[in-house]
């Protein structure tokens, strides 16, 4: 089961520009905003993951204004979400181990204290949407699929220096994902998980493809504890159907094995085996900034049309093998949305 609350080591503390009372602490692969001086590097702390639902108790009352929730399903408590303070993302909550007397003194690194502290996973009430019946937020191995736009971070271009990269077509649809983990099989949209009750068009498409059985067999064969496939659902009725499709189609852009995004060739091989279509791969080359040194050059590269004539939304650029990028605190990736597409979209 997922460790919603565990004992972890803080491996780095760094200042936040312009902040006198808070700083940034790094734990595992996450970063959390903490009170200045509260922790030192190498300290052990209790780390509460995003989407934890914390019980009402004095230690959490400081979050009441921002995080208190009361629902028929969950009752009262404090929901942890990704937050932003002074421009820095805070992914979870870090508190001193000593705040919680029920944690044993001999608690070791990695100890799961979820049950000891009464922490539960946040669940939403089921409700019907155009995508289906929503039953929860995204499972832990299905990340949001928002790519950083190059205009917002022009320095990302130089991050590709010397790397082999690929450019794929940004399909104009709706992000949908499928995943397997220790908690079962998940079908999601961009923000929520959907229930298999006949109300989710994407769930019905996945069932028609027989994808669950294929994924389960692949995961077993490759000894995967977590296996996620993410793609863009394009269909009549979604956006303005600029691909001019007559039936729903799902274009895969990301595959994750055991929590890590795979490279281009691995993704293509997996999709071929599972009989899935990927987003079109437009270009594979080396040293992106040598070829497209400016935002303007990339915007020009992003222009074009889909095969049946609709204005193309743009392109997505990634290394052929995942590379961590400190600039965005994530795997290197960026999107370039065509200005001509945006103008056309504004015109209706």
C-alpha positions as CSV (number, residue, x, y, z in Angstrom):
1,X,0.0,0.0,0.0
2,X,1.0,3.6,-0.5
3,X,2.9,5.3,2.3
4,X,0.9,8.5,2.9
5,X,3.0,9.4,5.9
6,X,6.5,8.1,6.5
7,X,9.8,8.8,8.2
8,X,12.2,10.4,5.7
9,X,15.5,12.2,5.6
10,X,15.8,15.8,4.5
11,X,18.8,15.9,2.1
12,X,18.9,19.5,1.2
13,X,17.7,22.9,2.6
14,X,17.8,26.0,0.3
15,X,16.6,29.6,0.7
16,X,13.7,31.1,-1.1
17,X,14.5,34.4,-2.7
18,X,12.8,37.3,-0.9
19,X,11.4,35.1,1.9
20,X,12.4,35.7,5.6
21,X,10.3,33.1,7.3
22,X,10.2,30.1,5.0
23,X,12.7,28.0,3.1
24,X,12.7,24.9,0.8
25,X,13.4,21.4,2.1
26,X,14.0,18.4,-0.3
27,X,12.9,14.9,0.7
28,X,12.9,11.9,-1.6
29,X,12.2,13.4,-5.0
30,X,9.9,16.1,-3.6
31,X,10.3,19.7,-2.3
32,X,8.3,21.2,0.6
33,X,8.2,24.7,1.9
34,X,9.0,24.7,5.7
35,X,9.5,27.3,8.4
36,X,13.0,28.7,8.4
37,X,15.3,27.0,10.8
38,X,12.8,24.2,11.5
39,X,15.1,21.6,9.9
40,X,18.7,21.0,9.1
41,X,20.1,18.8,6.2
42,X,20.1,15.1,7.2
43,X,17.3,15.5,9.8
44,X,14.6,12.9,10.0
45,X,11.1,14.2,9.6
46,X,7.5,12.9,9.0
47,X,6.7,13.4,5.4
48,X,3.0,13.5,4.4
49,X,2.3,13.0,0.7
50,X,0.0,15.1,-1.5
51,X,-3.6,13.8,-1.4
52,X,-3.2,12.7,2.2
53,X,-6.2,13.5,4.4
54,X,-5.0,14.3,7.9
55,X,-7.2,14.0,11.0
56,X,-8.4,17.0,13.0
57,X,-5.7,17.4,15.8
58,X,-3.8,20.3,17.2
59,X,-0.6,19.6,15.2
60,X,-2.5,20.3,11.9
61,X,-4.6,23.3,12.9
62,X,-2.2,25.7,11.2
63,X,-3.7,24.4,7.9
64,X,-7.3,25.1,8.7
65,X,-7.7,28.2,6.6
66,X,-6.2,26.6,3.5
67,X,-6.9,22.8,3.8
68,X,-9.9,22.1,6.0
69,X,-12.5,19.9,4.4
70,X,-15.7,18.2,5.5
71,X,-17.5,15.7,3.2
72,X,-20.0,12.9,3.7
73,X,-17.4,10.4,2.6
74,X,-14.3,11.6,4.4
75,X,-15.7,13.5,7.4
76,X,-13.6,16.3,8.8
77,X,-9.9,16.7,8.2
78,X,-7.2,18.5,6.3
79,X,-6.5,17.7,2.6
80,X,-2.9,18.1,1.4
81,X,-2.6,19.5,-2.1
82,X,0.3,20.9,-4.1
83,X,0.7,24.5,-3.0
84,X,2.8,27.5,-4.1
85,X,4.5,29.9,-1.7
86,X,6.7,32.8,-3.0
87,X,6.8,31.2,-6.4
88,X,8.0,27.8,-5.0
89,X,5.9,24.6,-5.3
90,X,5.4,22.7,-2.0
91,X,4.6,19.0,-2.6
92,X,3.3,17.6,0.7
93,X,4.1,18.4,4.3
94,X,7.1,18.0,6.5
95,X,6.9,18.1,10.3
96,X,9.3,17.1,13.1
97,X,9.0,13.5,14.3
98,X,9.0,14.8,17.9
99,X,5.6,16.4,17.3
100,X,3.9,13.0,17.4
101,X,4.4,11.1,20.7
102,X,2.8,7.9,19.2
103,X,5.7,7.4,16.8
104,X,8.2,5.1,18.5
105,X,11.6,6.6,19.5
106,X,13.3,3.8,17.5
107,X,11.5,4.8,14.3
108,X,13.8,4.2,11.3
109,X,14.2,5.8,7.9
110,X,11.3,4.8,5.7
111,X,9.0,3.6,8.4
112,X,5.3,3.9,7.4
113,X,3.4,5.8,10.0
114,X,0.2,6.3,7.9
115,X,-2.0,4.2,10.2
116,X,-0.3,5.3,13.4
117,X,-1.2,8.9,12.7
118,X,-4.7,8.2,11.3
119,X,-3.9,9.4,7.8
120,X,-6.1,8.5,4.9
121,X,-6.1,9.0,1.1
122,X,-8.3,11.9,0.1
123,X,-11.3,10.7,-1.9
124,X,-14.0,12.8,-3.6
125,X,-17.7,12.1,-3.7
126,X,-18.7,10.3,-6.8
127,X,-20.3,12.7,-9.3
128,X,-21.2,12.5,-13.0
129,X,-19.2,14.6,-15.5
130,X,-19.0,14.6,-19.3
131,X,-16.0,12.2,-18.9
132,X,-17.8,9.8,-16.6
133,X,-18.4,9.2,-12.9
134,X,-15.4,10.7,-11.0
135,X,-14.3,8.6,-8.0
136,X,-11.1,10.3,-6.9
137,X,-8.1,12.3,-7.9
138,X,-5.2,10.9,-9.9
139,X,-3.5,7.8,-8.6
140,X,0.1,8.3,-7.4
141,X,1.7,6.9,-10.6
142,X,-0.4,8.9,-13.0
143,X,1.0,12.5,-13.0
144,X,-0.7,15.5,-14.5
145,X,0.3,15.9,-18.1
146,X,0.8,19.7,-18.3
147,X,4.0,20.4,-20.2
148,X,6.0,23.6,-19.6
149,X,5.5,26.1,-22.4
150,X,8.8,27.3,-23.9
151,X,7.7,30.9,-23.8
152,X,7.5,30.6,-20.0
153,X,10.9,29.1,-19.7
154,X,13.1,30.0,-22.7
155,X,16.2,28.6,-20.9
156,X,14.7,25.1,-21.5
157,X,16.1,25.3,-25.1
158,X,19.7,25.3,-23.8
159,X,18.9,22.3,-21.5
160,X,18.7,20.2,-24.7
161,X,22.3,21.1,-25.8
162,X,24.1,18.0,-26.9
163,X,21.2,15.7,-26.2
164,X,19.4,13.5,-28.7
165,X,15.8,14.7,-28.9
166,X,12.5,14.0,-30.6
167,X,9.7,16.2,-31.6
168,X,6.1,14.9,-31.5
169,X,2.9,16.4,-32.7
170,X,0.7,17.9,-29.9
171,X,-2.7,16.4,-30.6
172,X,-5.7,18.6,-29.9
173,X,-7.9,16.6,-27.6
174,X,-8.2,15.6,-23.9
175,X,-5.5,13.9,-21.7
176,X,-6.6,10.4,-20.6
177,X,-4.5,7.7,-18.8
178,X,-4.6,4.1,-17.8
179,X,-2.5,2.6,-15.0
180,X,-1.9,-0.5,-13.0
181,X,-0.5,-0.5,-9.5
182,X,-0.9,-2.4,-6.2
183,X,-4.3,-0.9,-5.8
184,X,-5.6,-2.2,-9.1
185,X,-6.5,-0.8,-12.5
186,X,-7.1,2.9,-13.0
187,X,-8.7,4.9,-15.8
188,X,-8.4,8.7,-15.6
189,X,-9.0,11.9,-17.3
190,X,-6.7,15.0,-16.8
191,X,-7.6,15.5,-13.1
192,X,-9.8,12.6,-11.9
193,X,-10.2,8.8,-11.9
194,X,-13.3,7.4,-13.4
195,X,-15.6,4.6,-12.4
196,X,-16.4,1.6,-14.6
197,X,-20.2,2.2,-14.7
198,X,-20.9,2.8,-18.4
199,X,-20.7,6.5,-18.1
200,X,-17.1,7.0,-19.2
201,X,-16.6,7.0,-23.0
202,X,-12.9,6.6,-22.5
203,X,-13.4,3.6,-20.2
204,X,-15.7,2.0,-22.9
205,X,-12.9,2.6,-25.5
206,X,-10.3,0.9,-23.3
207,X,-12.6,-2.0,-22.7
208,X,-13.3,-2.4,-26.4
209,X,-9.5,-2.5,-27.0
210,X,-9.1,-5.2,-24.4
211,X,-6.3,-3.0,-22.9
212,X,-6.6,-4.1,-19.3
213,X,-5.8,-7.7,-20.0
214,X,-2.9,-6.7,-22.3
215,X,-1.4,-4.4,-19.7
216,X,-1.7,-6.9,-16.9
217,X,0.0,-9.5,-18.9
218,X,2.8,-7.1,-19.9
219,X,3.2,-6.0,-16.3
220,X,3.5,-9.6,-15.1
221,X,5.9,-10.5,-17.9
222,X,8.2,-7.6,-17.1
223,X,7.8,-7.7,-13.3
224,X,6.3,-4.3,-13.0
225,X,4.6,-3.1,-9.8
226,X,3.4,0.1,-11.5
227,X,2.6,0.5,-15.3
228,X,1.1,3.6,-16.7
229,X,0.2,4.7,-20.2
230,X,-0.8,8.3,-20.9
231,X,-2.2,9.7,-24.1
232,X,-4.5,12.2,-25.8
233,X,-8.1,11.2,-26.5
234,X,-9.3,12.9,-29.8
235,X,-12.8,12.4,-31.0
236,X,-15.9,14.1,-32.4
237,X,-17.2,16.4,-29.6
238,X,-13.8,16.9,-28.0
239,X,-12.4,20.4,-28.4
240,X,-13.3,21.3,-32.0
241,X,-12.2,17.9,-33.5
242,X,-9.5,19.6,-35.5
243,X,-8.2,16.2,-36.5
244,X,-11.5,15.7,-38.2
245,X,-12.0,12.2,-36.8
246,X,-15.1,10.1,-37.3
247,X,-14.6,8.0,-34.2
248,X,-12.6,8.2,-30.9
249,X,-8.8,7.6,-31.1
250,X,-6.2,7.6,-28.3
251,X,-2.6,8.7,-29.1
252,X,0.0,7.6,-26.5
253,X,2.7,10.2,-25.5
254,X,4.1,8.7,-22.3
255,X,4.7,5.3,-20.8
256,X,5.9,4.8,-17.3
257,X,7.4,1.6,-15.8
258,X,7.8,1.3,-12.0
259,X,7.4,5.1,-11.6
260,X,9.8,6.2,-14.3
261,X,9.1,7.5,-17.8
262,X,10.6,5.3,-20.5
263,X,12.6,6.6,-23.5
264,X,11.3,6.9,-27.0
265,X,12.3,3.6,-28.4
266,X,11.0,1.7,-25.4
267,X,7.6,3.6,-25.7
268,X,7.3,2.8,-29.4
269,X,8.2,-0.9,-28.7
270,X,5.6,-1.2,-25.9
271,X,2.9,0.5,-28.0
272,X,3.6,-1.8,-30.9
273,X,3.3,-4.9,-28.6
274,X,0.0,-3.6,-27.1
275,X,-1.3,-2.4,-30.5
276,X,-1.6,1.2,-29.4
277,X,-1.1,4.3,-31.6
278,X,1.4,6.9,-30.5
279,X,1.4,10.6,-31.2
280,X,3.2,11.2,-34.5
281,X,7.0,11.5,-34.2
282,X,8.0,14.4,-36.5
283,X,11.7,14.6,-36.0
284,X,14.6,12.9,-34.2
285,X,17.9,14.7,-34.1
286,X,20.8,15.9,-31.8
287,X,21.4,19.3,-30.1
288,X,18.2,21.2,-30.3
289,X,19.6,24.7,-29.7
290,X,22.0,24.3,-32.6
291,X,19.0,23.9,-34.9
292,X,16.4,25.9,-33.1
293,X,18.2,28.5,-31.0
294,X,15.3,30.8,-30.1
295,X,11.7,30.7,-29.1
296,X,10.9,32.3,-32.4
297,X,12.5,29.5,-34.3
298,X,10.6,26.9,-32.4
299,X,7.3,28.7,-32.9
300,X,7.9,28.6,-36.6
301,X,8.7,24.9,-36.3
302,X,5.4,24.3,-34.5
303,X,3.2,25.7,-37.2
304,X,1.4,23.3,-39.5
305,X,-1.8,21.4,-40.1
306,X,-3.1,18.0,-39.1
307,X,-3.3,15.5,-42.0
308,X,-7.0,16.3,-42.7
309,X,-6.5,20.0,-42.7
310,X,-7.2,21.3,-39.2
311,X,-4.7,23.8,-37.7
312,X,-2.1,21.9,-35.6
313,X,-1.9,22.8,-32.0
314,X,1.9,22.6,-31.8
315,X,4.7,20.3,-30.8
316,X,6.2,18.6,-27.8
317,X,10.0,18.2,-27.4
318,X,11.7,15.6,-25.2
319,X,15.1,13.9,-25.0
320,X,14.9,10.4,-26.5
321,X,16.0,9.1,-23.1
322,X,14.6,10.9,-20.0
323,X,16.9,13.5,-18.4
324,X,16.1,15.4,-15.1
325,X,15.9,19.2,-15.5
326,X,16.5,21.3,-12.4
327,X,14.9,24.3,-14.2
328,X,11.5,22.7,-14.0
329,X,12.2,20.1,-11.2
330,X,11.1,17.3,-13.5
331,X,12.0,15.3,-16.5
332,X,13.1,17.6,-19.3
333,X,10.2,18.2,-21.7
334,X,8.5,21.3,-23.2
335,X,5.7,22.2,-25.5
336,X,5.5,24.8,-28.2
337,X,2.0,25.9,-29.0
338,X,1.6,27.5,-32.4
339,X,0.7,31.2,-32.4
340,X,-1.3,30.6,-35.6
341,X,-3.3,27.9,-33.8
342,X,-4.0,30.2,-30.9
343,X,-5.2,33.0,-33.2
344,X,-7.4,30.5,-35.1
345,X,-8.7,29.2,-31.8
346,X,-9.6,32.7,-30.6
347,X,-11.4,33.3,-33.8
348,X,-13.6,30.3,-33.1
